[in-house]
Amino acid sequence: MANIREIAKLSGVSKATVSRILNHDKTFSVSDSTRKRVFRISSQLNYTLSNTSNKDSVEKLHVAIVNCLSPEQELRDPYFSMIKNGIDEQAEIWGMKIALEIRLPNTGHDWSELATCGAVIVIGTLMESVLDKIYQHNQNIIIINDPRHFEKYDIIRNDFGYQTQQVLDLMKAKGHKRIAFIGGKTNLIDESSVSQILLMDNREKTYLEWMKLNNFSEFTDPHITKGWTTEEALSVTQDILAEEKQPTAILTASDPQAIGVYRAVQKAGYQIPDDIAIVSFDDINMVSYLYPALTTVRPAAQEMGREAINLVRERVVDSRKVALQVTVNSILIKRESL
């Protein structure tokens, strides 16, 4: 049930201003645009002066989250925990409430609960059949971190494809041709299981295209791990270093993988970056302990979460129906490993 405080937040005015406008105070001087905005938002939120709106109506300031990560996975991955932080912070700013969170895969959820919320934020990559089921109960869907294109849903993405190209251009400028790539694929999530269908990561896709475009196809050397872990990357790098022709640069898709690459390269007696240059993605706190300091791409993960709530607001308050695709830019942090 909407209240004056929530209307004031969404309108960008004080509670007193909202109260005087809704009570048609003729002695109160305010611009027509502000007056109309307050009335429009109060109408969108089904607000009445007596606060007797239908108890079964949709709570437009309530937001549901459908999350493809377990709590443990979320805690281990700073990228996704920062996205959640951004969602929580921006929801508080706009007076919204995270009323429901469904984690998949899980057999114990009730999709009809989504109809009681103003919008649904999906974190991760769901099977299209699951997205269709969500849409049946709530048509205001915002998806974070999915590389696919959808006509009906808002999408918020990072710019990792672009940043991969920028990094590879820098490697080429420093004379590197033999560039290996270590990454991973993403599983689509079904309602009750992790699907065997895999999505190619944008970093891998860009790497393959870039190597071909720059006539480096003979040096193309992708290594895709299953779990994106430090241990897997260490093992893969040991295999790479055992090859007759070794790369002069390695691009990894995540900092935990880069830590494994560092261990293998330095254990084998090679110098970074003189013998092998290394660049990664994430800029997690742990990489500050690496020597030499790691060049890495820092995603604006928290801003992705904030933008999700901004899109929710446009959907439920401004009644926007056209789906949007938003790209949130990252920052390349240049250090000593390239």
Secondary structure in CASP SS format (residue, H / E / C, confidence):
PFRMAT SS
TARGET T0000
AUTHOR 0000-0000-0000
METHOD secondary structure of the structure
MODEL  1
M C 1.00
A C 1.00
N C 1.00
I H 1.00
R H 1.00
E H 1.00
I H 1.00
A H 1.00
K H 1.00
L H 1.00
S H 1.00
G C 1.00
V C 1.00
S C 1.00
K H 1.00
A H 1.00
T H 1.00
V H 1.00
S H 1.00
R H 1.00
I H 1.00
L H 1.00
N C 1.00
H C 1.00
D C 1.00
K C 1.00
T C 1.00
F C 1.00
S C 1.00
V C 1.00
S C 1.00
D H 1.00
S H 1.00
T H 1.00
R H 1.00
K H 1.00
R H 1.00
V H 1.00
F H 1.00
R H 1.00
I H 1.00
S H 1.00
S H 1.00
Q H 1.00
L C 1.00
N C 1.00
Y C 1.00
T C 1.00
L C 1.00
S C 1.00
N C 1.00
T C 1.00
S C 1.00
N C 1.00
K C 1.00
D C 1.00
S C 1.00
V C 1.00
E E 1.00
K E 1.00
L E 1.00
H E 1.00
V E 1.00
A E 1.00
I E 1.00
V E 1.00
N E 1.00
C C 1.00
L C 1.00
S C 1.00
P H 1.00
E H 1.00
Q H 1.00
E H 1.00
L H 1.00
R H 1.00
D C 1.00
P H 1.00
Y H 1.00
F H 1.00
S H 1.00
M H 1.00
I H 1.00
K H 1.00
N H 1.00
G H 1.00
I H 1.00
D H 1.00
E H 1.00
Q H 1.00
A H 1.00
E H 1.00
I H 1.00
W C 1.00
G C 1.00
M C 1.00
K E 1.00
I E 1.00
A E 1.00
L E 1.00
E E 1.00
I E 1.00
R E 1.00
L C 1.00
P C 1.00
N C 1.00
T C 1.00
G C 1.00
H C 1.00
D C 1.00
W H 1.00
S H 1.00
E H 1.00
L H 1.00
A H 1.00
T H 1.00
C E 1.00
G E 1.00
A E 1.00
V E 1.00
I E 1.00
V E 1.00
I E 1.00
G C 1.00
T C 1.00
L E 1.00
M C 1.00
E H 1.00
S H 1.00
V H 1.00
L H 1.00
D H 1.00
K H 1.00
I H 1.00
Y H 1.00
Q H 1.00
H H 1.00
N C 1.00
Q C 1.00
N C 1.00
I E 1.00
I E 1.00
I E 1.00
I E 1.00
N C 1.00
D C 1.00
P C 1.00
R C 1.00
H C 1.00
F C 1.00
E C 1.00
K C 1.00
Y C 1.00
D E 1.00
I E 1.00
I E 1.00
R E 1.00
N E 1.00
D C 1.00
F H 1.00
G H 1.00
Y H 1.00
Q H 1.00
T H 1.00
Q H 1.00
Q H 1.00
V H 1.00
L H 1.00
D H 1.00
L H 1.00
M H 1.00
K H 1.00
A H 1.00
K C 1.00
G C 1.00
H C 1.00
K C 1.00
R C 1.00
I E 1.00
A E 1.00
F E 1.00
I E 1.00
G E 1.00
G E 1.00
K C 1.00
T E 1.00
N E 1.00
L E 1.00
I E 1.00
D C 1.00
E C 1.00
S C 1.00
S C 1.00
V E 1.00
S E 1.00
Q E 1.00
I E 1.00
L E 1.00
L E 1.00
M C 1.00
D C 1.00
N H 1.00
R H 1.00
E H 1.00
K H 1.00
T H 1.00
Y H 1.00
L H 1.00
E H 1.00
W H 1.00
M H 1.00
K H 1.00
L H 1.00
N C 1.00
N C 1.00
F C 1.00
S H 1.00
E H 1.00
F H 1.00
T C 1.00
D E 1.00
P E 1.00
H E 1.00
I E 1.00
T E 1.00
K C 1.00
G C 1.00
W C 1.00
T C 1.00
T H 1.00
E H 1.00
E H 1.00
A H 1.00
L H 1.00
S H 1.00
V H 1.00
T H 1.00
Q H 1.00
D H 1.00
I H 1.00
L H 1.00
A C 1.00
E C 1.00
E C 1.00
K C 1.00
Q C 1.00
P C 1.00
T C 1.00
A E 1.00
I E 1.00
L E 1.00
T E 1.00
A C 1.00
S C 1.00
D H 1.00
P H 1.00
Q H 1.00
A H 1.00
I H 1.00
G H 1.00
V H 1.00
Y H 1.00
R H 1.00
A H 1.00
V H 1.00
Q H 1.00
K H 1.00
A C 1.00
G C 1.00
Y C 1.00
Q C 1.00
I C 1.00
P C 1.00
D C 1.00
D C 1.00
I C 1.00
A E 1.00
I E 1.00
V E 1.00
S E 1.00
F E 1.00
D C 1.00
D C 1.00
I C 1.00
N H 1.00
M H 1.00
V H 1.00
S H 1.00
Y H 1.00
L C 1.00
Y C 1.00
P C 1.00
A C 1.00
L C 1.00
T E 1.00
T E 1.00
V E 1.00
R E 1.00
P C 1.00
A C 1.00
A H 1.00
Q H 1.00
E H 1.00
M H 1.00
G H 1.00
R H 1.00
E H 1.00
A H 1.00
I H 1.00
N H 1.00
L H 1.00
V H 1.00
R H 1.00
E H 1.00
R H 1.00
V H 1.00
V C 1.00
D C 1.00
S C 1.00
R C 1.00
K C 1.00
V C 1.00
A C 1.00
L C 1.00
Q E 1.00
V E 1.00
T E 1.00
V E 1.00
N C 1.00
S C 1.00
I E 1.00
L E 1.00
I E 1.00
K C 1.00
R C 1.00
E C 1.00
S C 1.00
L C 1.00
END
